[in-house]
Amino acid sequence: MFKSEIIYIEVYENYLKYSRGQHSAAVTLQPQHTFSSARLAIAEYEVVEKLLDEIVGYSKWKYFLKPGPTLIMNQQYLGEKLSSVEIKVLQELAYGAGAREVYIWQGKKLDSQDIENGLYKNS
């Protein structure tokens, strides 16, 4: 059975940063237009959808026979927790991009050891 690739996505006010696994460098994706709201998932649905398609699309082609990746999404700049609607929107965006599993992490930035230990599953 194939193991799903884990992609950790940090959501910032005007860009996304992601890394694939323990030893990969983080990659920053910035949309052509800045996000109009600190609550970017709701405010700029189509923009985030295209960015996630770009992130997950690479995995789908590189690992054609493997299941879709597991995405861990973490909004870094918000002072308060996400609402249940915002969580649902982020999940739908990730599943729509081809993710196999989606975890919305609302806490400190995860390091590679946290991810390896599955800390994100406690969200």
C-alpha positions as CSV (number, residue, x, y, z in Angstrom):
1,M,0.0,0.0,0.0
2,F,1.3,3.4,-0.9
3,K,1.8,6.0,1.8
4,S,0.3,9.5,1.2
5,E,2.7,12.4,0.9
6,I,2.4,15.0,3.6
7,I,2.4,18.7,2.6
8,Y,2.5,21.3,5.3
9,I,0.9,24.6,4.1
10,E,1.3,27.8,6.1
11,V,-1.3,30.4,5.2
12,Y,-0.2,34.0,5.6
13,E,-2.0,37.2,4.9
14,N,-0.8,37.5,1.3
15,Y,0.8,34.3,0.4
16,L,1.1,30.5,1.0
17,K,4.3,28.7,2.0
18,Y,4.5,24.9,1.7
19,S,7.0,22.2,2.3
20,R,6.9,18.5,1.3
21,G,8.4,16.3,4.0
22,Q,11.2,16.6,6.4
23,H,14.1,17.5,4.1
24,S,12.5,19.8,1.5
25,A,12.9,23.5,1.4
26,A,9.8,25.6,1.9
27,V,8.3,27.1,-1.3
28,T,6.4,30.4,-1.3
29,L,3.5,31.0,-3.6
30,Q,2.2,34.5,-4.0
31,P,-0.9,35.4,-6.0
32,Q,-0.8,38.1,-8.6
33,H,-3.2,40.2,-6.5
34,T,-3.0,40.6,-2.8
35,F,-5.8,39.1,-0.7
36,S,-8.5,41.5,0.2
37,S,-9.1,40.2,3.7
38,A,-7.3,38.7,6.6
39,R,-9.8,35.9,6.3
40,L,-8.5,34.9,2.9
41,A,-10.1,31.5,2.6
42,I,-13.6,33.1,2.4
43,A,-12.6,36.4,0.7
44,E,-10.4,35.0,-2.1
45,Y,-11.8,31.5,-2.7
46,E,-10.8,31.3,-6.4
47,V,-7.3,32.6,-5.7
48,V,-6.6,30.1,-3.0
49,E,-8.1,27.3,-5.1
50,K,-5.6,28.0,-7.9
51,L,-2.7,28.0,-5.5
52,L,-3.7,24.7,-3.9
53,D,-4.2,23.2,-7.3
54,E,-0.7,24.2,-8.1
55,I,0.7,22.6,-4.9
56,V,-1.3,19.4,-5.1
57,G,-1.2,19.1,-8.9
58,Y,2.5,18.6,-8.7
59,S,2.0,15.6,-6.4
60,K,-0.7,14.1,-8.6
61,W,1.6,14.0,-11.6
62,K,4.8,13.1,-9.8
63,Y,3.2,10.3,-7.9
64,F,0.6,9.1,-10.5
65,L,-0.2,5.8,-8.8
66,K,0.0,7.0,-5.2
67,P,-3.0,8.4,-3.3
68,G,-3.5,12.1,-3.1
69,P,-1.4,13.9,-0.5
70,T,-2.3,14.7,3.1
71,L,-2.5,18.5,3.6
72,I,-1.9,20.2,6.9
73,M,-3.1,23.8,6.7
74,N,-2.1,26.4,9.3
75,Q,-3.2,30.0,9.3
76,Q,-0.2,31.8,10.8
77,Y,-1.3,35.4,11.2
78,L,-4.7,35.2,12.8
79,G,-5.0,36.1,16.5
80,E,-8.2,34.2,16.9
81,K,-9.4,30.7,16.0
82,L,-11.1,30.0,12.6
83,S,-14.9,29.6,12.6
84,S,-16.4,26.3,11.6
85,V,-17.4,27.8,8.3
86,E,-13.8,28.9,7.5
87,I,-12.5,25.4,8.5
88,K,-15.1,23.8,6.1
89,V,-14.1,26.2,3.3
90,L,-10.4,25.3,3.7
91,Q,-11.2,21.6,3.8
92,E,-13.3,21.8,0.6
93,L,-10.6,23.8,-1.2
94,A,-8.0,21.1,-0.3
95,Y,-10.2,18.2,-1.1
96,G,-11.2,19.9,-4.4
97,A,-7.5,20.2,-5.3
98,G,-7.0,16.4,-4.8
99,A,-6.0,16.0,-1.2
100,R,-6.6,12.6,0.4
101,E,-6.8,13.9,3.9
102,V,-7.0,17.4,5.3
103,Y,-6.0,18.7,8.7
104,I,-6.6,22.3,9.8
105,W,-4.1,23.0,12.5
106,Q,-4.8,26.0,14.7
107,G,-1.7,26.4,16.9
108,K,2.0,27.1,16.8
109,K,3.9,26.6,13.6
110,L,4.7,22.9,13.3
111,D,8.3,21.7,12.8
112,S,9.3,18.6,10.9
113,Q,9.4,16.6,14.2
114,D,5.8,17.7,15.1
115,I,4.6,16.5,11.7
116,E,6.5,13.2,11.9
117,N,4.9,12.6,15.3
118,G,1.4,13.3,14.0
119,L,0.8,16.3,16.3
120,Y,-1.5,17.8,13.7
121,K,-3.9,14.9,14.1
122,N,-4.9,16.3,17.5
123,S,-6.6,19.4,15.9
